Amino acid sequence: MDLTGKTALVTGANRGIGRALVESLAALPLDTILAGVRSPESFAPVTPPAGGTREIRPVELDLSSQASIDAGLDGLGEDLGAIDLLINNAGLMTGGLLEDQAMDEVYAMFQVNLAAVAHTTHRVLGGMLARGSGKVVNNASISGYAYFPAASTYAASKAGVVGLTQSLRRELKGTGVSTLLLITPGVDTDMLDATEAVYGRHMDTSTWDKVSPAEWGEKVVKAIHDDADELGPGGRTGLAKLASRGPAFLLDAASARMFSRRPR
C-alpha cells in the first residue's frame, strides 16, 4: 500500500506498540496520523523527520463502550471519512485460572479487544469502500491461535479478532479494501510485563520470545507497504502458531510442561 498523502488512525497510540507504530509511520510521507488515545493532552508529541508525515494529531478515542467509541469517531468530523489506514492496536489483558478472574475485567477486555475492533472498523469502512481503497490492520496476538491455560478469556478475545479479520478479508475481495492480521509475539512493553506477572503465577514464561516495540513497528509498516494479508511472529512463537494448526497433543504437551494449577 502506498501511504503517500494518506490518513491513518492508530488506536492505543499513547504507549507500547501503538506508540512505536506512530513513530514508524511518521517517517513516511502520509498526510495525517490520527493518534487515538483516551487523553490527547497526555500524548507526547512525535516529530516527523524531513520528508515524513505532514501532521501527527492526538485524538480522543475511548474504546470502553459503544457510546464512547461513537463520540470519539464523531468528533473526527470529516477526517473519519478520509481514513485510508486503520490500525486497531489497542488492547487489554487479563488472565489466570478462569474461576479466579474478575468478571468486570473480563467484560472490559472483550469490549476493547473485540467489540471495539468491529465497531471502529464498521464506522471507518464506509469511506474506504466509497474510494475503493484502504486497509484495516487488526492486532490478534499469538493467543488468537495458541490456546494456553491461564489465558482462556484473553485467547477467546483474540481468536474472535482472527475470525473477524479472516471473514472480513474474504468479504472485501474485489473492493480495493484489504486487511492485515497481526499475529503479535511478545513485544517488550509494560503490557507484556503485566502479562508475565499474571500468567507467571501458573505458567513458566522464561522461554517467551521478546522483540522491541520499534522492531515490531517496522515489521508492521513493511507488511502494510507489501500489502500482506498476515504478519506472523517468527521464532518459538511462530512454532506455537504452527503447532496450533496441528494435532492437539502438540500444544497439550507444551502446556503440560509449562502450566501448573497451583501458583508458582
Secondary structure as GFF3:
##gff-version 3
##sequence-region A 1 264
A	DSSP	beta_strand	7	11	.	.	.	ID=ss1
A	DSSP	alpha_helix	16	26	.	.	.	ID=ss2
A	DSSP	beta_strand	32	37	.	.	.	ID=ss3
A	DSSP	three_ten_helix	40	42	.	.	.	ID=ss4
A	DSSP	beta_strand	55	60	.	.	.	ID=ss5
A	DSSP	alpha_helix	66	74	.	.	.	ID=ss6
A	DSSP	three_ten_helix	77	82	.	.	.	ID=ss7
A	DSSP	beta_strand	85	88	.	.	.	ID=ss8
A	DSSP	three_ten_helix	98	100	.	.	.	ID=ss9
A	DSSP	alpha_helix	103	110	.	.	.	ID=ss10
A	DSSP	pi_helix	111	115	.	.	.	ID=ss11
A	DSSP	alpha_helix	116	131	.	.	.	ID=ss12
A	DSSP	beta_strand	134	139	.	.	.	ID=ss13
A	DSSP	three_ten_helix	142	144	.	.	.	ID=ss14
A	DSSP	alpha_helix	152	171	.	.	.	ID=ss15
A	DSSP	beta_strand	177	182	.	.	.	ID=ss16
A	DSSP	alpha_helix	190	199	.	.	.	ID=ss17
A	DSSP	alpha_helix	213	225	.	.	.	ID=ss18
A	DSSP	beta_strand	230	231	.	.	.	ID=ss19
A	DSSP	alpha_helix	235	244	.	.	.	ID=ss20
A	DSSP	alpha_helix	248	258	.	.	.	ID=ss21
###
